[in-house]
Amino acid sequence: VMGALRTDGTIVEHGTMFITCNTSGVNSFVANSAVSTVVIDSTGSNTIAIANITLPPSPQHGQRFRISTVAPITNANINAPAGAGIRWIGTSAYSSGNVATQLTYNSVNTTWYLS
């Protein structure tokens, strides 16, 4: 286990993935299952035009995932693999920069919820 193992329920904290995006064009990346947090920035924390973020594959019930942006993102598309749903993060949620969101996975209905 990378990071801290917490035994107060079903929460396991993993590592953090740091992403530096281009400010123009499309930036796409997939968060791997070894991380529970992704931090997104650009050089100089300038506005990022488009970021396509895919959540980790094979999530476990109750798994939490955090997305933190330092730079503003004009159009952020959050995607879930394997047909899972996401309730609800709009494409402009990170437009101000310095925003953090957390999602929690429910395996009963294969949906990530803003939590």
PATI-810657 format. One record per atom (N, C-alpha, C, O): atom name; residue in three letters; x, y, z; residue number from 1. Coordinates in steps of 0.05 Angstrom, whole numbers, padded with zeros to 5 digits. Last residue first. Layout:
+------+------+--------+--------+--------+-----+
! atom ! type !      x !      y !      z ! seq !
+------+------+--------+--------+--------+-----+
!   CA !  ALA !      X !      Y !      Z ! NUM !
...
+------+------+--------+--------+--------+-----+
END
This chain:
+------+------+--------+--------+--------+-----+
! atom ! type !      x !      y !      z ! seq !
+------+------+--------+--------+--------+-----+
!    N !  SER ! -00385 !  00278 ! -00064 ! 115 !
!   CA !  SER ! -00389 !  00274 ! -00035 ! 115 !
!    C !  SER ! -00375 !  00294 ! -00018 ! 115 !
!    O !  SER ! -00377 !  00293 !  00007 ! 115 !
!    N !  LEU ! -00414 !  00257 ! -00122 ! 114 !
!   CA !  LEU ! -00400 !  00280 ! -00110 ! 114 !
!    C !  LEU ! -00406 !  00278 ! -00080 ! 114 !
!    O !  LEU ! -00429 !  00277 ! -00072 ! 114 !
!    N !  TYR ! -00410 !  00188 ! -00137 ! 113 !
!   CA !  TYR ! -00425 !  00211 ! -00127 ! 113 !
!    C !  TYR ! -00407 !  00232 ! -00116 ! 113 !
!    O !  TYR ! -00387 !  00226 ! -00103 ! 113 !
!    N !  TRP ! -00409 !  00139 ! -00187 ! 112 !
!   CA !  TRP ! -00392 !  00157 ! -00170 ! 112 !
!    C !  TRP ! -00409 !  00181 ! -00163 ! 112 !
!    O !  TRP ! -00422 !  00193 ! -00180 ! 112 !
!    N !  THR ! -00442 !  00077 ! -00192 ! 111 !
!   CA !  THR ! -00443 !  00106 ! -00196 ! 111 !
!    C !  THR ! -00423 !  00120 ! -00176 ! 111 !
!    O !  THR ! -00421 !  00112 ! -00153 ! 111 !
!    N !  THR ! -00466 !  00024 ! -00191 ! 110 !
!   CA !  THR ! -00442 !  00031 ! -00207 ! 110 !
!    C !  THR ! -00441 !  00061 ! -00213 ! 110 !
!    O !  THR ! -00439 !  00069 ! -00237 ! 110 !
!    N !  ASN ! -00502 !  00012 ! -00153 ! 109 !
!   CA !  ASN ! -00513 !  00022 ! -00178 ! 109 !
!    C !  ASN ! -00490 !  00032 ! -00196 ! 109 !
!    O !  ASN ! -00496 !  00048 ! -00215 ! 109 !
!    N !  VAL ! -00468 ! -00013 ! -00116 ! 108 !
!   CA !  VAL ! -00495 ! -00024 ! -00119 ! 108 !
!    C !  VAL ! -00507 ! -00014 ! -00146 ! 108 !
!    O !  VAL ! -00520 ! -00030 ! -00160 ! 108 !
!    N !  SER ! -00421 !  00014 ! -00110 ! 107 !
!   CA !  SER ! -00420 ! -00009 ! -00128 ! 107 !
!    C !  SER ! -00448 ! -00020 ! -00133 ! 107 !
!    O !  SER ! -00452 ! -00035 ! -00152 ! 107 !
!    N !  ASN ! -00407 !  00080 ! -00109 ! 106 !
!   CA !  ASN ! -00427 !  00061 ! -00099 ! 106 !
!    C !  ASN ! -00429 !  00038 ! -00119 ! 106 !
!    O !  ASN ! -00438 !  00041 ! -00141 ! 106 !
!    N !  TYR ! -00352 !  00122 ! -00093 ! 105 !
!   CA !  TYR ! -00364 !  00102 ! -00111 ! 105 !
!    C !  TYR ! -00384 !  00084 ! -00096 ! 105 !
!    O !  TYR ! -00379 !  00075 ! -00074 ! 105 !
!    N !  THR ! -00347 !  00192 ! -00087 ! 104 !
!   CA !  THR ! -00348 !  00166 ! -00073 ! 104 !
!    C !  THR ! -00363 !  00146 ! -00091 ! 104 !
!    O !  THR ! -00384 !  00153 ! -00102 ! 104 !
!    N !  LEU ! -00305 !  00248 ! -00099 ! 103 !
!   CA !  LEU ! -00326 !  00230 ! -00108 ! 103 !
!    C !  LEU ! -00324 !  00204 ! -00092 ! 103 !
!    O !  LEU ! -00302 !  00196 ! -00083 ! 103 !
!    N !  GLN ! -00291 !  00315 ! -00086 ! 102 !
!   CA !  GLN ! -00287 !  00288 ! -00078 ! 102 !
!    C !  GLN ! -00311 !  00272 ! -00088 ! 102 !
!    O !  GLN ! -00334 !  00280 ! -00086 ! 102 !
!    N !  THR ! -00254 !  00372 ! -00109 ! 101 !
!   CA !  THR ! -00279 !  00357 ! -00107 ! 101 !
!    C !  THR ! -00272 !  00328 ! -00098 ! 101 !
!    O !  THR ! -00250 !  00319 ! -00103 ! 101 !
!    N !  ALA ! -00227 !  00437 ! -00105 ! 100 !
!   CA !  ALA ! -00224 !  00408 ! -00099 ! 100 !
!    C !  ALA ! -00251 !  00396 ! -00097 ! 100 !
!    O !  ALA ! -00269 !  00407 ! -00085 ! 100 !
!    N !  VAL ! -00196 !  00492 ! -00137 !  99 !
!   CA !  VAL ! -00221 !  00477 ! -00131 !  99 !
!    C !  VAL ! -00214 !  00448 ! -00125 !  99 !
!    O !  VAL ! -00197 !  00436 ! -00139 !  99 !
!    N !  ASN ! -00163 !  00531 ! -00162 !  98 !
!   CA !  ASN ! -00162 !  00526 ! -00133 !  98 !
!    C !  ASN ! -00188 !  00513 ! -00123 !  98 !
!    O !  ASN ! -00201 !  00522 ! -00104 !  98 !
!    N !  GLY ! -00207 !  00554 ! -00215 !  97 !
!   CA !  GLY ! -00181 !  00545 ! -00204 !  97 !
!    C !  GLY ! -00183 !  00543 ! -00174 !  97 !
!    O !  GLY ! -00202 !  00552 ! -00162 !  97 !
!    N !  SER ! -00255 !  00566 ! -00238 !  96 !
!   CA !  SER ! -00243 !  00587 ! -00222 !  96 !
!    C !  SER ! -00214 !  00580 ! -00213 !  96 !
!    O !  SER ! -00199 !  00597 ! -00204 !  96 !
!    N !  SER ! -00272 !  00520 ! -00264 !  95 !
!   CA !  SER ! -00266 !  00544 ! -00280 !  95 !
!    C !  SER ! -00253 !  00566 ! -00264 !  95 !
!    O !  SER ! -00240 !  00584 ! -00276 !  95 !
!    N !  TYR ! -00289 !  00471 ! -00249 !  94 !
!   CA !  TYR ! -00262 !  00478 ! -00241 !  94 !
!    C !  TYR ! -00253 !  00505 ! -00254 !  94 !
!    O !  TYR ! -00230 !  00511 ! -00255 !  94 !
!    N !  ALA ! -00341 !  00464 ! -00269 !  93 !
!   CA !  ALA ! -00337 !  00462 ! -00240 !  93 !
!    C !  ALA ! -00309 !  00472 ! -00231 !  93 !
!    O !  ALA ! -00306 !  00481 ! -00209 !  93 !
!    N !  SER ! -00358 !  00462 ! -00321 !  92 !
!   CA !  SER ! -00346 !  00487 ! -00312 !  92 !
!    C !  SER ! -00339 !  00487 ! -00282 !  92 !
!    O !  SER ! -00333 !  00508 ! -00271 !  92 !
!    N !  THR ! -00382 !  00413 ! -00329 !  91 !
!   CA !  THR ! -00357 !  00418 ! -00343 !  91 !
!    C !  THR ! -00343 !  00444 ! -00334 !  91 !
!    O !  THR ! -00319 !  00447 ! -00338 !  91 !
!    N !  GLY ! -00406 !  00387 ! -00265 !  90 !
!   CA !  GLY ! -00409 !  00401 ! -00290 !  90 !
!    C !  GLY ! -00382 !  00408 ! -00303 !  90 !
!    O !  GLY ! -00361 !  00408 ! -00289 !  90 !
!    N !  ILE ! -00416 !  00327 ! -00235 !  89 !
!   CA !  ILE ! -00396 !  00349 ! -00237 !  89 !
!    C !  ILE ! -00398 !  00361 ! -00264 !  89 !
!    O !  ILE ! -00394 !  00348 ! -00284 !  89 !
!    N !  TRP ! -00453 !  00288 ! -00193 !  88 !
!   CA !  TRP ! -00454 !  00304 ! -00217 !  88 !
!    C !  TRP ! -00432 !  00325 ! -00215 !  88 !
!    O !  TRP ! -00431 !  00339 ! -00195 !  88 !
!    N !  ARG ! -00449 !  00228 ! -00214 !  87 !
!   CA !  ARG ! -00470 !  00246 ! -00205 !  87 !
!    C !  ARG ! -00458 !  00267 ! -00187 !  87 !
!    O !  ARG ! -00453 !  00260 ! -00164 !  87 !
!    N !  ILE ! -00433 !  00182 ! -00263 !  86 !
!   CA !  ILE ! -00422 !  00203 ! -00246 !  86 !
!    C !  ILE ! -00445 !  00222 ! -00240 !  86 !
!    O !  ILE ! -00459 !  00231 ! -00258 !  86 !
!    N !  GLY ! -00432 !  00110 ! -00276 !  85 !
!   CA !  GLY ! -00443 !  00137 ! -00278 !  85 !
!    C !  GLY ! -00428 !  00156 ! -00259 !  85 !
!    O !  GLY ! -00413 !  00148 ! -00242 !  85 !
!    N !  ALA ! -00394 !  00063 ! -00315 !  84 !
!   CA !  ALA ! -00403 !  00074 ! -00289 !  84 !
!    C !  ALA ! -00413 !  00102 ! -00293 !  84 !
!    O !  ALA ! -00404 !  00117 ! -00311 !  84 !
!    N !  GLY ! -00371 !  00041 ! -00361 !  83 !
!   CA !  GLY ! -00399 !  00048 ! -00361 !  83 !
!    C !  GLY ! -00410 !  00058 ! -00334 !  83 !
!    O !  GLY ! -00435 !  00061 ! -00332 !  83 !
!    N !  ALA ! -00316 !  00035 ! -00356 !  82 !
!   CA !  ALA ! -00333 !  00011 ! -00354 !  82 !
!    C !  ALA ! -00363 !  00019 ! -00350 !  82 !
!    O !  ALA ! -00377 !  00004 ! -00337 !  82 !
!    N !  PRO ! -00295 !  00097 ! -00324 !  81 !
!   CA !  PRO ! -00292 !  00073 ! -00341 !  81 !
!    C !  PRO ! -00314 !  00053 ! -00337 !  81 !
!    O !  PRO ! -00328 !  00053 ! -00317 !  81 !
!    N !  ALA ! -00320 !  00163 ! -00326 !  80 !
!   CA !  ALA ! -00317 !  00138 ! -00310 !  80 !
!    C !  ALA ! -00314 !  00114 ! -00329 !  80 !
!    O !  ALA ! -00330 !  00112 ! -00348 !  80 !
!    N !  ASN ! -00296 !  00230 ! -00333 !  79 !
!   CA !  ASN ! -00307 !  00205 ! -00344 !  79 !
!    C !  ASN ! -00302 !  00182 ! -00325 !  79 !
!    O !  ASN ! -00282 !  00181 ! -00311 !  79 !
!    N !  ILE ! -00304 !  00298 ! -00335 !  78 !
!   CA !  ILE ! -00298 !  00276 ! -00317 !  78 !
!    C !  ILE ! -00312 !  00251 ! -00328 !  78 !
!    O !  ILE ! -00336 !  00251 ! -00332 !  78 !
!    N !  ASN ! -00279 !  00351 ! -00368 !  77 !
!   CA !  ASN ! -00296 !  00328 ! -00372 !  77 !
!    C !  ASN ! -00287 !  00305 ! -00355 !  77 !
!    O !  ASN ! -00265 !  00294 ! -00358 !  77 !
!    N !  ALA ! -00275 !  00419 ! -00363 !  76 !
!   CA !  ALA ! -00266 !  00394 ! -00351 !  76 !
!    C !  ALA ! -00286 !  00372 ! -00355 !  76 !
!    O !  ALA ! -00309 !  00375 ! -00347 !  76 !
!    N !  ASN ! -00260 !  00477 ! -00391 !  75 !
!   CA !  ASN ! -00278 !  00455 ! -00397 !  75 !
!    C !  ASN ! -00266 !  00429 ! -00386 !  75 !
!    O !  ASN ! -00247 !  00418 ! -00398 !  75 !
!    N !  THR ! -00224 !  00512 ! -00364 !  74 !
!   CA !  THR ! -00248 !  00522 ! -00377 !  74 !
!    C !  THR ! -00269 !  00500 ! -00381 !  74 !
!    O !  THR ! -00292 !  00504 ! -00376 !  74 !
!    N !  ILE ! -00194 !  00510 ! -00303 !  73 !
!   CA !  ILE ! -00199 !  00493 ! -00327 !  73 !
!    C !  ILE ! -00225 !  00503 ! -00339 !  73 !
!    O !  ILE ! -00246 !  00501 ! -00326 !  73 !
!    N !  PRO ! -00143 !  00544 ! -00266 !  72 !
!   CA !  PRO ! -00170 !  00543 ! -00276 !  72 !
!    C !  PRO ! -00172 !  00524 ! -00300 !  72 !
!    O !  PRO ! -00153 !  00523 ! -00316 !  72 !
!    N !  ALA ! -00095 !  00508 ! -00227 !  71 !
!   CA !  ALA ! -00101 !  00525 ! -00250 !  71 !
!    C !  ALA ! -00131 !  00523 ! -00257 !  71 !
!    O !  ALA ! -00142 !  00502 ! -00253 !  71 !
!    N !  VAL ! -00106 !  00470 ! -00188 !  70 !
!   CA !  VAL ! -00094 !  00495 ! -00180 !  70 !
!    C !  VAL ! -00100 !  00515 ! -00202 !  70 !
!    O !  VAL ! -00110 !  00537 ! -00196 !  70 !
!    N !  THR ! -00154 !  00422 ! -00170 !  69 !
!   CA !  THR ! -00142 !  00438 ! -00191 !  69 !
!    C !  THR ! -00131 !  00464 ! -00180 !  69 !
!    O !  THR ! -00144 !  00477 ! -00164 !  69 !
!    N !  SER ! -00164 !  00356 ! -00151 !  68 !
!   CA !  SER ! -00157 !  00383 ! -00142 !  68 !
!    C !  SER ! -00144 !  00398 ! -00165 !  68 !
!    O !  SER ! -00125 !  00388 ! -00178 !  68 !
!    N !  ILE ! -00205 !  00304 ! -00137 !  67 !
!   CA !  ILE ! -00194 !  00319 ! -00159 !  67 !
!    C !  ILE ! -00189 !  00347 ! -00149 !  67 !
!    O !  ILE ! -00207 !  00361 ! -00140 !  67 !
!    N !  ARG ! -00206 !  00242 ! -00103 !  66 !
!   CA !  ARG ! -00206 !  00271 ! -00102 !  66 !
!    C !  ARG ! -00193 !  00283 ! -00127 !  66 !
!    O !  ARG ! -00173 !  00272 ! -00137 !  66 !
!    N !  PHE ! -00246 !  00187 ! -00087 !  65 !
!   CA !  PHE ! -00226 !  00198 ! -00106 !  65 !
!    C !  PHE ! -00229 !  00228 ! -00106 !  65 !
!    O !  PHE ! -00251 !  00239 ! -00109 !  65 !
!    N !  ARG ! -00261 !  00129 ! -00049 !  64 !
!   CA !  ARG ! -00262 !  00158 ! -00053 !  64 !
!    C !  ARG ! -00240 !  00167 ! -00071 !  64 !
!    O !  ARG ! -00218 !  00156 ! -00071 !  64 !
!    N !  GLN ! -00302 !  00071 ! -00046 !  63 !
!   CA !  GLN ! -00276 !  00083 ! -00054 !  63 !
!    C !  GLN ! -00280 !  00113 ! -00058 !  63 !
!    O !  GLN ! -00300 !  00121 ! -00070 !  63 !
!    N !  GLY ! -00349 !  00046 ! -00038 !  62 !
!   CA !  GLY ! -00340 !  00065 ! -00017 !  62 !
!    C !  GLY ! -00314 !  00078 ! -00024 !  62 !
!    O !  GLY ! -00305 !  00095 ! -00009 !  62 !
!    N !  HIS ! -00330 ! -00011 ! -00073 !  61 !
!   CA !  HIS ! -00352 !  00002 ! -00060 !  61 !
!    C !  HIS ! -00341 !  00020 ! -00038 !  61 !
!    O !  HIS ! -00325 !  00012 ! -00021 !  61 !
!    N !  GLN ! -00275 !  00002 ! -00118 !  60 !
!   CA !  GLN ! -00287 ! -00014 ! -00097 !  60 !
!    C !  GLN ! -00310 !  00002 ! -00084 !  60 !
!    O !  GLN ! -00309 !  00027 ! -00084 !  60 !
!    N !  PRO ! -00264 !  00007 ! -00190 !  59 !
!   CA !  PRO ! -00267 !  00018 ! -00163 !  59 !
!    C !  PRO ! -00281 ! -00001 ! -00144 !  59 !
!    O !  PRO ! -00296 ! -00018 ! -00152 !  59 !
!    N !  SER ! -00238 ! -00005 ! -00243 !  58 !
!   CA !  SER ! -00245 ! -00025 ! -00222 !  58 !
!    C !  SER ! -00247 ! -00013 ! -00194 !  58 !
!    O !  SER ! -00234 ! -00023 ! -00176 !  58 !
!    N !  PRO ! -00198 !  00054 ! -00257 !  57 !
!   CA !  PRO ! -00213 !  00030 ! -00265 !  57 !
!    C !  PRO ! -00218 !  00012 ! -00241 !  57 !
!    O !  PRO ! -00204 !  00014 ! -00221 !  57 !
!    N !  PRO ! -00206 !  00123 ! -00237 !  56 !
!   CA !  PRO ! -00192 !  00098 ! -00236 !  56 !
!    C !  PRO ! -00210 !  00074 ! -00245 !  56 !
!    O !  PRO ! -00234 !  00074 ! -00240 !  56 !
!    N !  LEU ! -00233 !  00171 ! -00287 !  55 !
!   CA !  LEU ! -00230 !  00160 ! -00260 !  55 !
!    C !  LEU ! -00217 !  00133 ! -00260 !  55 !
!    O !  LEU ! -00216 !  00120 ! -00281 !  55 !
!    N !  THR ! -00205 !  00214 ! -00333 !  54 !
!   CA !  THR ! -00219 !  00189 ! -00329 !  54 !
!    C !  THR ! -00212 !  00178 ! -00302 !  54 !
!    O !  THR ! -00189 !  00175 ! -00294 !  54 !
!    N !  ILE ! -00212 !  00278 ! -00357 !  53 !
!   CA !  ILE ! -00202 !  00263 ! -00334 !  53 !
!    C !  ILE ! -00218 !  00237 ! -00331 !  53 !
!    O !  ILE ! -00243 !  00238 ! -00328 !  53 !
!    N !  ASN ! -00193 !  00325 ! -00401 !  52 !
!   CA !  ASN ! -00210 !  00301 ! -00399 !  52 !
!    C !  ASN ! -00197 !  00282 ! -00378 !  52 !
!    O !  ASN ! -00175 !  00273 ! -00382 !  52 !
!    N !  ALA ! -00192 !  00393 ! -00404 !  51 !
!   CA !  ALA ! -00180 !  00370 ! -00391 !  51 !
!    C !  ALA ! -00201 !  00348 ! -00390 !  51 !
!    O !  ALA ! -00223 !  00351 ! -00379 !  51 !
!    N !  ILE ! -00179 !  00452 ! -00441 !  50 !
!   CA !  ILE ! -00195 !  00428 ! -00438 !  50 !
!    C !  ILE ! -00179 !  00406 ! -00424 !  50 !
!    O !  ILE ! -00156 !  00401 ! -00430 !  50 !
!    N !  ALA ! -00148 !  00500 ! -00424 !  49 !
!   CA !  ALA ! -00172 !  00501 ! -00442 !  49 !
!    C !  ALA ! -00190 !  00476 ! -00437 !  49 !
!    O !  ALA ! -00213 !  00479 ! -00430 !  49 !
!    N !  ILE ! -00125 !  00527 ! -00365 !  48 !
!   CA !  ILE ! -00125 !  00503 ! -00382 !  48 !
!    C !  ILE ! -00150 !  00503 ! -00398 !  48 !
!    O !  ILE ! -00172 !  00506 ! -00387 !  48 !
!    N !  THR ! -00094 !  00587 ! -00345 !  47 !
!   CA !  THR ! -00119 !  00572 ! -00351 !  47 !
!    C !  THR ! -00115 !  00550 ! -00371 !  47 !
!    O !  THR ! -00102 !  00554 ! -00392 !  47 !
!    N !  ASN ! -00033 !  00579 ! -00307 !  46 !
!   CA !  ASN ! -00050 !  00593 ! -00327 !  46 !
!    C !  ASN ! -00073 !  00575 ! -00334 !  46 !
!    O !  ASN ! -00072 !  00551 ! -00329 !  46 !
!    N !  SER !  00007 !  00564 ! -00271 !  45 !
!   CA !  SER ! -00021 !  00563 ! -00263 !  45 !
!    C !  SER ! -00040 !  00578 ! -00281 !  45 !
!    O !  SER ! -00060 !  00589 ! -00272 !  45 !
!    N !  GLY !  00057 !  00560 ! -00292 !  44 !
!   CA !  GLY !  00048 !  00586 ! -00284 !  44 !
!    C !  GLY !  00020 !  00587 ! -00274 !  44 !
!    O !  GLY !  00009 !  00609 ! -00270 !  44 !
!    N !  THR !  00036 !  00504 ! -00325 !  43 !
!   CA !  THR !  00059 !  00521 ! -00320 !  43 !
!    C !  THR !  00049 !  00549 ! -00314 !  43 !
!    O !  THR !  00034 !  00560 ! -00330 !  43 !
!    N !  SER ! -00020 !  00478 ! -00289 !  42 !
!   CA !  SER ! -00006 !  00484 ! -00314 !  42 !
!    C !  SER !  00019 !  00500 ! -00306 !  42 !
!    O !  SER !  00021 !  00509 ! -00284 !  42 !
!    N !  ASP ! -00049 !  00422 ! -00252 !  41 !
!   CA !  ASP ! -00039 !  00449 ! -00254 !  41 !
!    C !  ASP ! -00028 !  00453 ! -00282 !  41 !
!    O !  ASP ! -00027 !  00434 ! -00298 !  41 !
!    N !  ILE ! -00082 !  00377 ! -00210 !  40 !
!   CA !  ILE ! -00079 !  00387 ! -00237 !  40 !
!    C !  ILE ! -00070 !  00416 ! -00236 !  40 !
!    O !  ILE ! -00081 !  00433 ! -00222 !  40 !
!    N !  VAL ! -00077 !  00320 ! -00173 !  39 !
!   CA !  VAL ! -00074 !  00349 ! -00172 !  39 !
!    C !  VAL ! -00066 !  00358 ! -00199 !  39 !
!    O !  VAL ! -00047 !  00349 ! -00211 !  39 !
!    N !  VAL ! -00115 !  00266 ! -00151 !  38 !
!   CA !  VAL ! -00101 !  00277 ! -00173 !  38 !
!    C !  VAL ! -00101 !  00308 ! -00170 !  38 !
!    O !  VAL ! -00121 !  00320 ! -00164 !  38 !
!    N !  THR ! -00118 !  00212 ! -00105 !  37 !
!   CA !  THR ! -00119 !  00241 ! -00109 !  37 !
!    C !  THR ! -00104 !  00248 ! -00134 !  37 !
!    O !  THR ! -00082 !  00238 ! -00139 !  37 !
!    N !  SER ! -00109 !  00160 ! -00101 !  36 !
!   CA !  SER ! -00135 !  00169 ! -00093 !  36 !
!    C !  SER ! -00139 !  00199 ! -00096 !  36 !
!    O !  SER ! -00161 !  00209 ! -00091 !  36 !
!    N !  VAL ! -00075 !  00111 ! -00141 !  35 !
!   CA !  VAL ! -00077 !  00137 ! -00130 !  35 !
!    C !  VAL ! -00106 !  00143 ! -00121 !  35 !
!    O !  VAL ! -00125 !  00132 ! -00133 !  35 !
!    N !  ALA ! -00074 !  00063 ! -00167 !  34 !
!   CA !  ALA ! -00055 !  00066 ! -00145 !  34 !
!    C !  ALA ! -00057 !  00094 ! -00132 !  34 !
!    O !  ALA ! -00042 !  00099 ! -00113 !  34 !
!    N !  SER ! -00105 !  00062 ! -00212 !  33 !
!   CA !  SER ! -00117 !  00052 ! -00187 !  33 !
!    C !  SER ! -00098 !  00054 ! -00163 !  33 !
!    O !  SER ! -00107 !  00048 ! -00141 !  33 !
!    N !  ASN ! -00094 !  00124 ! -00248 !  32 !
!   CA !  ASN ! -00091 !  00096 ! -00243 !  32 !
!    C !  ASN ! -00101 !  00087 ! -00216 !  32 !
!    O !  ASN ! -00106 !  00104 ! -00199 !  32 !
!    N !  ALA ! -00131 !  00167 ! -00287 !  31 !
!   CA !  ALA ! -00121 !  00163 ! -00260 !  31 !
!    C !  ALA ! -00118 !  00133 ! -00256 !  31 !
!    O !  ALA ! -00137 !  00118 ! -00260 !  31 !
!    N !  VAL ! -00115 !  00186 ! -00351 !  30 !
!   CA !  VAL ! -00130 !  00166 ! -00335 !  30 !
!    C !  VAL ! -00116 !  00164 ! -00308 !  30 !
!    O !  VAL ! -00092 !  00159 ! -00307 !  30 !
!    N !  PHE ! -00122 !  00246 ! -00391 !  29 !
!   CA !  PHE ! -00107 !  00227 ! -00375 !  29 !
!    C !  PHE ! -00126 !  00209 ! -00359 !  29 !
!    O !  PHE ! -00149 !  00216 ! -00354 !  29 !
!    N !  SER ! -00114 !  00298 ! -00437 !  28 !
!   CA !  SER ! -00129 !  00275 ! -00429 !  28 !
!    C !  SER ! -00111 !  00256 ! -00413 !  28 !
!    O !  SER ! -00088 !  00252 ! -00420 !  28 !
!    N !  ASN ! -00122 !  00362 ! -00461 !  27 !
!   CA !  ASN ! -00106 !  00346 ! -00443 !  27 !
!    C !  ASN ! -00123 !  00323 ! -00433 !  27 !
!    O !  ASN ! -00144 !  00327 ! -00422 !  27 !
!    N !  VAL ! -00124 !  00397 ! -00521 !  26 !
!   CA !  VAL ! -00138 !  00378 ! -00504 !  26 !
!    C !  VAL ! -00118 !  00363 ! -00487 !  26 !
!    O !  VAL ! -00099 !  00352 ! -00498 !  26 !
!    N !  GLY ! -00105 !  00467 ! -00528 !  25 !
!   CA !  GLY ! -00109 !  00440 ! -00537 !  25 !
!    C !  GLY ! -00124 !  00423 ! -00516 !  25 !
!    O !  GLY ! -00134 !  00434 ! -00496 !  25 !
!    N !  SER ! -00066 !  00503 ! -00478 !  24 !
!   CA !  SER ! -00083 !  00501 ! -00502 !  24 !
!    C !  SER ! -00085 !  00472 ! -00511 !  24 !
!    O !  SER ! -00070 !  00455 ! -00502 !  24 !
!    N !  THR ! -00036 !  00493 ! -00434 !  23 !
!   CA !  THR ! -00058 !  00511 ! -00431 !  23 !
!    C !  THR ! -00076 !  00512 ! -00456 !  23 !
!    O !  THR ! -00099 !  00520 ! -00454 !  23 !
!    N !  ASN ! -00020 !  00426 ! -00412 !  22 !
!   CA !  ASN ! -00017 !  00448 ! -00431 !  22 !
!    C !  ASN ! -00040 !  00467 ! -00428 !  22 !
!    O !  ASN ! -00062 !  00459 ! -00419 !  22 !
!    N !  CYS ! -00013 !  00405 ! -00343 !  21 !
!   CA !  CYS ! -00026 !  00406 ! -00369 !  21 !
!    C !  CYS ! -00017 !  00429 ! -00386 !  21 !
!    O !  CYS ! -00006 !  00449 ! -00376 !  21 !
!    N !  THR !  00015 !  00362 ! -00299 !  20 !
!   CA !  THR !  00019 !  00389 ! -00310 !  20 !
!    C !  THR !  00008 !  00389 ! -00338 !  20 !
!    O !  THR !  00018 !  00374 ! -00355 !  20 !
!    N !  ILE ! -00007 !  00325 ! -00244 !  19 !
!   CA !  ILE ! -00009 !  00328 ! -00273 !  19 !
!    C !  ILE ! -00004 !  00357 ! -00280 !  19 !
!    O !  ILE ! -00016 !  00375 ! -00269 !  19 !
!    N !  PHE !  00006 !  00278 ! -00195 !  18 !
!   CA !  PHE !  00009 !  00306 ! -00202 !  18 !
!    C !  PHE !  00010 !  00308 ! -00233 !  18 !
!    O !  PHE !  00027 !  00295 ! -00246 !  18 !
!    N !  MET ! -00027 !  00234 ! -00153 !  17 !
!   CA !  MET ! -00017 !  00237 ! -00181 !  17 !
!    C !  MET ! -00017 !  00267 ! -00187 !  17 !
!    O !  MET ! -00038 !  00280 ! -00185 !  17 !
!    N !  THR ! -00016 !  00203 ! -00091 !  16 !
!   CA !  THR ! -00025 !  00226 ! -00106 !  16 !
!    C !  THR ! -00012 !  00228 ! -00133 !  16 !
!    O !  THR !  00012 !  00223 ! -00135 !  16 !
!    N !  GLY ! -00036 !  00139 ! -00061 !  15 !
!   CA !  GLY ! -00018 !  00161 ! -00069 !  15 !
!    C !  GLY ! -00032 !  00183 ! -00083 !  15 !
!    O !  GLY ! -00056 !  00183 ! -00088 !  15 !
!    N !  HIS ! -00092 !  00124 ! -00019 !  14 !
!   CA !  HIS ! -00069 !  00117 ! -00035 !  14 !
!    C !  HIS ! -00053 !  00141 ! -00041 !  14 !
!    O !  HIS ! -00055 !  00162 ! -00028 !  14 !
!    N !  GLU ! -00130 !  00105 !  00036 !  13 !
!   CA !  GLU ! -00118 !  00127 !  00022 !  13 !
!    C !  GLU ! -00094 !  00117 !  00006 !  13 !
!    O !  GLU ! -00077 !  00102 !  00017 !  13 !
!    N !  VAL ! -00189 !  00072 !  00044 !  12 !
!   CA !  VAL ! -00160 !  00067 !  00041 !  12 !
!    C !  VAL ! -00149 !  00091 !  00025 !  12 !
!    O !  VAL ! -00158 !  00096 !  00003 !  12 !
!    N !  ILE ! -00245 !  00061 !  00083 !  11 !
!   CA !  ILE ! -00230 !  00081 !  00068 !  11 !
!    C !  ILE ! -00200 !  00073 !  00068 !  11 !
!    O !  ILE ! -00188 !  00069 !  00089 !  11 !
!    N !  THR ! -00281 !  00033 !  00113 !  10 !
!   CA !  THR ! -00272 !  00021 !  00088 !  10 !
!    C !  THR ! -00255 !  00039 !  00071 !  10 !
!    O !  THR ! -00250 !  00034 !  00048 !  10 !
!    N !  GLY ! -00261 !  00044 !  00180 !   9 !
!   CA !  GLY ! -00282 !  00039 !  00161 !   9 !
!    C !  GLY ! -00270 !  00027 !  00136 !   9 !
!    O !  GLY ! -00250 !  00012 !  00137 !   9 !
!    N !  ASP ! -00207 !  00061 !  00197 !   8 !
!   CA !  ASP ! -00232 !  00070 !  00208 !   8 !
!    C !  ASP ! -00254 !  00068 !  00188 !   8 !
!    O !  ASP ! -00266 !  00088 !  00180 !   8 !
!    N !  THR ! -00156 !  00050 !  00181 !   7 !
!   CA !  THR ! -00172 !  00027 !  00189 !   7 !
!    C !  THR ! -00199 !  00036 !  00201 !   7 !
!    O !  THR ! -00212 !  00019 !  00214 !   7 !
!    N !  ARG ! -00116 !  00071 !  00127 !   6 !
!   CA !  ARG ! -00133 !  00079 !  00149 !   6 !
!    C !  ARG ! -00152 !  00055 !  00155 !   6 !
!    O !  ARG ! -00162 !  00042 !  00137 !   6 !
!    N !  LEU ! -00051 !  00076 !  00106 !   5 !
!   CA !  LEU ! -00074 !  00057 !  00108 !   5 !
!    C !  LEU ! -00090 !  00065 !  00132 !   5 !
!    O !  LEU ! -00080 !  00067 !  00155 !   5 !
!    N !  ALA ! -00021 !  00124 !  00065 !   4 !
!   CA !  ALA ! -00029 !  00117 !  00092 !   4 !
!    C !  ALA ! -00053 !  00097 !  00091 !   4 !
!    O !  ALA ! -00072 !  00102 !  00076 !   4 !
!    N !  GLY !  00023 !  00105 !  00012 !   3 !
!   CA !  GLY !  00009 !  00125 !  00028 !   3 !
!    C !  GLY !  00001 !  00114 !  00054 !   3 !
!    O !  GLY !  00014 !  00095 !  00065 !   3 !
!    N !  MET !  00013 !  00043 ! -00019 !   2 !
!   CA !  MET !  00027 !  00068 ! -00019 !   2 !
!    C !  MET !  00010 !  00088 ! -00003 !   2 !
!    O !  MET ! -00014 !  00087 ! -00004 !   2 !
!    N !  VAL !  00017 ! -00023 !  00000 !   1 !
!   CA !  VAL !  00000 !  00000 !  00000 !   1 !
!    C !  VAL !  00018 !  00025 !  00000 !   1 !
!    O !  VAL !  00036 !  00027 !  00017 !   1 !
+------+------+--------+--------+--------+-----+
END
